[in-house]
Amino acid sequence: MVRTKTILIAIATILAAGSAGIWLLISEQQEAQERRAKFFGSSSDHPTSGGEKMKVEW
């Protein structure tokens, strides 16, 4: 009985740690993607039409 409880507690601990690790990994990837988009900017900021190069206005 004690052995069964110990095994169940160990399994529950491993599952909890694994799910927390996966959650942290996913959230870190989302943050990295947001930082990357913010750093490089989005193409919708400076749209072009028909593949034409943008004209720089001074």
C-alpha positions, 0 to 999 in steps of 0.5 A: 500500500505504501509502495503504491502511494509512493509510485503514484506520488512520483508519477504525479510529480513527474507529470506536474514538472513536465507540464510546467516545463512545457508551459514555460517552453511555449510561453518563451517561444511566444515571447521570442516571436513577439520580440523578433516581430517588434525588432524587425518590424512588420511589413504592413508598416510600409506597404508597397503596391505591385512590387514597386520599390518605395520612394524615399521622401526627404 
